[in-house]
Amino acid sequence: MIKEILESKLTPAAEEVLDELIKDYRLQLLKEANKSASDITGEVREISVRDILDALQKMESFGTSKRAKFIERLFIMYAFLGMIMSLIGYIMNQFLLLPSYLPEILSLVGALLALFSLSAYYLNTKRVVSFDSLLSSKRDSTSDTNDYSMLFISKWRDIEILSREVISYLIGESNVGNMPIRDLLNNLLKFQIISQSDSKLYLKLLDKRNSLVHSKTVELSASEYSELESIADLIIKKLYNIKKGATSDP
């Protein structure tokens, strides 16, 4: 309701400009999300909610950094201006025949301006450094779990690639194409490549992979990764042996 009311007040030209800005922002967000997705998986098959949120955070952090630098430059400029005013006031007081209060006022105003600007610059720099330190400590505290998540996703990629290759040998590459992963699993069961118990482990890995890719908050601990790695290695070994046997047949 509010959206319709506000949009009804836009002029045609303003609506056109707004649409262009939204399209441009969407494109930049998608580019950053694409980078985030490729950073995690090595290749981009899909852009998840996690990637969009990561991209949004990066873009907001970049904008905040630019504003902070602009403010710092502004404070330095005013501090420099204040020092020049104080110097001019001193020179006027020493060498020009003017009422003494004029140079003194100019020097005082310049000194106060310089002092205020330098103090504001210091406080702003300290705030930015403190914020960066907070982000750094937060990043360090989660770096291990992020590493385990990426290691597991890499393991999963190996499973998916091997699954596609094995099924391609059995039914033809053209029939596999972009076959969903659950259909690949059904074919692995159909051709008795893996057992029912293996398929349950396969699904466990798939569910964990999906939760990691589609959620920004889910991470893996060392113990969780160790358990999942053992399962993944077991399935990878079975799939690799099947692939090796298929490629070695005359």
C-alpha positions as CSV (number, residue, x, y, z in Angstrom):
1,M,0.0,0.0,0.0
2,I,2.7,2.5,1.0
3,K,4.7,1.5,-2.1
4,E,1.9,2.3,-4.4
5,I,1.2,5.7,-2.7
6,L,4.9,6.7,-2.9
7,E,5.3,5.5,-6.5
8,S,2.2,7.5,-7.6
9,K,4.0,10.7,-6.6
10,L,6.9,10.0,-9.0
11,T,7.1,12.0,-12.2
12,P,7.7,9.9,-15.4
13,A,11.3,11.2,-15.6
14,A,11.9,10.4,-11.9
15,E,10.4,6.9,-12.3
16,E,12.6,6.2,-15.3
17,V,15.8,7.4,-13.5
18,L,14.8,5.2,-10.4
19,D,14.3,2.2,-12.6
20,E,17.7,2.7,-14.2
21,L,19.4,3.1,-10.8
22,I,17.7,-0.1,-9.5
23,K,18.8,-2.0,-12.6
24,D,22.4,-0.8,-12.2
25,Y,22.4,-1.7,-8.5
26,R,21.0,-5.1,-9.2
27,L,23.6,-5.8,-11.9
28,Q,26.4,-4.8,-9.5
29,L,25.0,-6.9,-6.8
30,L,24.7,-9.9,-9.2
31,K,28.4,-9.4,-10.2
32,E,29.5,-9.5,-6.6
33,A,27.3,-12.5,-5.8
34,N,28.8,-14.3,-8.8
35,K,32.2,-13.7,-7.5
36,S,31.1,-14.9,-4.0
37,A,29.7,-18.1,-5.6
38,S,32.9,-18.8,-7.6
39,D,35.0,-18.2,-4.5
40,I,33.2,-21.0,-2.7
41,T,32.7,-23.6,-5.4
42,G,35.4,-22.8,-7.9
43,E,32.7,-22.6,-10.6
44,V,29.3,-20.9,-10.7
45,R,26.4,-23.3,-11.1
46,E,24.0,-21.2,-9.0
47,I,23.9,-18.0,-7.0
48,S,22.4,-18.7,-3.6
49,V,20.9,-16.5,-0.9
50,R,24.2,-16.7,0.9
51,D,26.0,-15.3,-2.1
52,I,23.5,-12.4,-2.4
53,L,23.9,-11.5,1.3
54,D,27.7,-11.7,1.1
55,A,27.7,-9.4,-2.0
56,L,25.4,-6.9,-0.2
57,Q,27.8,-6.8,2.8
58,K,30.8,-6.3,0.6
59,M,29.1,-3.4,-1.3
60,E,28.0,-1.7,1.9
61,S,31.5,-2.1,3.5
62,F,33.0,-0.5,0.3
63,G,30.6,2.4,0.5
64,T,31.3,2.9,4.2
65,S,35.1,2.9,3.5
66,K,34.8,5.5,0.8
67,R,32.7,7.8,3.0
68,A,35.2,7.4,5.9
69,K,38.1,8.4,3.6
70,F,36.2,11.4,2.3
71,I,35.5,12.6,5.9
72,E,39.1,12.2,6.8
73,R,40.3,14.3,3.8
74,L,37.7,17.0,4.8
75,F,39.0,17.2,8.4
76,I,42.6,17.4,7.1
77,M,41.6,20.2,4.7
78,Y,40.0,22.2,7.5
79,A,42.9,21.7,9.8
80,F,45.3,22.9,7.1
81,L,43.0,25.9,6.5
82,G,42.9,26.7,10.2
83,M,46.8,26.7,10.4
84,I,46.9,29.0,7.4
85,M,44.5,31.4,9.1
86,S,46.6,31.4,12.2
87,L,49.7,32.1,10.2
88,I,48.1,35.0,8.4
89,G,46.8,36.4,11.6
90,Y,50.3,36.3,13.1
91,I,51.8,38.0,10.0
92,M,49.2,40.7,10.0
93,N,49.8,41.3,13.7
94,Q,53.6,41.6,13.2
95,F,53.9,43.5,9.9
96,L,50.6,45.4,9.1
97,L,49.2,48.4,10.9
98,L,45.8,47.0,11.7
99,P,43.7,47.1,14.9
100,S,45.3,44.4,17.1
101,Y,42.1,42.6,17.8
102,L,41.6,41.6,14.0
103,P,44.8,39.6,13.7
104,E,44.2,38.1,17.1
105,I,40.7,37.0,16.2
106,L,41.9,35.5,12.9
107,S,44.7,33.6,14.7
108,L,42.3,32.4,17.4
109,V,39.6,31.2,14.9
110,G,42.3,29.5,12.8
111,A,43.8,27.8,15.8
112,L,40.4,26.6,17.0
113,L,39.5,25.4,13.6
114,A,42.7,23.4,13.3
115,L,42.4,22.0,16.8
116,F,38.8,20.9,16.2
117,S,39.6,19.4,12.8
118,L,42.6,17.4,14.1
119,S,40.5,16.2,17.0
120,A,37.7,15.1,14.8
121,Y,40.1,13.4,12.4
122,Y,41.7,11.5,15.3
123,L,38.3,10.4,16.7
124,N,37.1,9.3,13.2
125,T,40.2,7.4,12.5
126,K,40.0,5.7,15.9
127,R,36.4,4.7,15.3
128,V,37.2,3.2,11.9
129,V,40.2,1.3,13.2
130,S,38.1,0.0,16.1
131,F,35.4,-1.1,13.7
132,D,38.0,-2.8,11.4
133,S,39.5,-4.5,14.5
134,L,36.1,-5.8,15.5
135,L,35.4,-7.2,12.0
136,S,38.9,-8.7,11.9
137,S,38.4,-10.5,15.2
138,K,35.0,-11.7,14.1
139,R,36.5,-12.9,10.8
140,D,39.3,-14.7,12.7
141,S,36.8,-16.4,15.1
142,T,34.8,-17.8,12.1
143,S,37.7,-18.5,9.7
144,D,38.1,-22.1,10.8
145,T,34.4,-23.0,10.3
146,N,34.4,-21.2,7.0
147,D,37.5,-23.2,5.9
148,Y,35.8,-26.4,6.9
149,S,32.7,-25.4,5.0
150,M,34.6,-24.7,1.8
151,L,36.6,-27.9,2.1
152,F,33.4,-29.9,2.4
153,I,31.8,-28.2,-0.6
154,S,34.9,-29.0,-2.6
155,K,34.5,-32.7,-1.5
156,W,30.9,-32.6,-2.6
157,R,31.9,-31.2,-6.0
158,D,34.1,-34.3,-6.5
159,I,31.2,-36.6,-5.7
160,E,28.8,-34.8,-8.1
161,I,31.4,-34.7,-10.9
162,L,32.1,-38.4,-10.4
163,S,28.4,-39.3,-10.3
164,R,27.8,-37.5,-13.6
165,E,30.8,-39.2,-15.2
166,V,29.7,-42.7,-14.0
167,I,26.1,-42.3,-15.1
168,S,27.3,-40.9,-18.5
169,Y,29.2,-44.1,-19.1
170,L,26.0,-46.1,-18.4
171,I,23.3,-44.1,-20.2
172,G,25.3,-41.7,-22.4
173,E,26.5,-38.2,-21.8
174,S,23.7,-36.6,-23.8
175,N,21.1,-38.3,-21.5
176,V,22.8,-36.9,-18.4
177,G,23.1,-33.3,-19.4
178,N,21.9,-31.1,-16.5
179,M,20.2,-34.0,-14.7
180,P,19.3,-33.1,-11.1
181,I,21.5,-34.6,-8.5
182,R,18.6,-36.7,-7.0
183,D,18.0,-38.2,-10.4
184,L,21.7,-39.1,-10.5
185,L,21.4,-40.8,-7.2
186,N,18.3,-42.8,-8.4
187,N,20.4,-44.0,-11.4
188,L,23.3,-44.9,-9.1
189,L,20.8,-47.1,-7.1
190,K,19.2,-48.4,-10.3
191,F,22.5,-49.7,-11.7
192,Q,23.5,-50.9,-8.2
193,I,26.6,-48.6,-8.2
194,I,25.8,-47.8,-4.5
195,S,23.7,-49.5,-1.9
196,Q,20.6,-48.3,-0.1
197,S,22.7,-47.6,3.0
198,D,25.2,-45.6,0.8
199,S,22.3,-43.6,-0.7
200,K,21.3,-42.5,2.8
201,L,24.8,-41.2,3.4
202,Y,24.8,-39.6,-0.1
203,L,21.6,-37.7,0.8
204,K,23.1,-36.7,4.2
205,L,26.0,-35.1,2.3
206,L,23.6,-33.5,-0.2
207,D,21.4,-32.0,2.5
208,K,24.5,-30.6,4.3
209,R,25.8,-29.1,1.1
210,N,22.5,-27.4,0.4
211,S,22.3,-26.0,3.9
212,L,25.8,-24.5,3.6
213,V,25.2,-23.0,0.2
214,H,21.8,-21.6,0.8
215,S,22.2,-20.3,4.4
216,K,24.5,-17.6,5.6
217,T,24.6,-18.8,9.2
218,V,25.3,-22.5,8.9
219,E,28.9,-23.4,9.2
220,L,30.9,-26.6,9.9
221,S,33.0,-27.4,13.0
222,A,36.2,-29.5,12.8
223,S,34.4,-32.6,14.3
224,E,31.5,-32.2,11.8
225,Y,33.8,-31.9,8.9
226,S,35.8,-34.9,10.0
227,E,32.6,-37.1,10.1
228,L,31.4,-35.8,6.7
229,E,34.8,-36.2,5.1
230,S,34.9,-39.9,6.1
231,I,31.5,-40.4,4.4
232,A,32.5,-38.4,1.3
233,D,35.8,-40.3,0.9
234,L,33.9,-43.6,1.1
235,I,31.5,-42.6,-1.7
236,I,34.2,-41.0,-3.8
237,K,36.3,-44.2,-3.6
238,K,33.4,-46.3,-4.8
239,L,32.5,-44.0,-7.6
240,Y,36.1,-43.7,-8.7
241,N,36.6,-47.4,-8.8
242,I,33.5,-47.7,-11.0
243,K,34.8,-45.0,-13.3
244,K,38.2,-46.5,-13.5
245,G,36.7,-49.9,-14.4
246,A,34.5,-48.3,-17.1
247,T,37.3,-46.4,-18.7
248,S,39.7,-49.4,-18.7
249,D,37.2,-51.7,-20.5
250,P,38.2,-52.3,-24.2
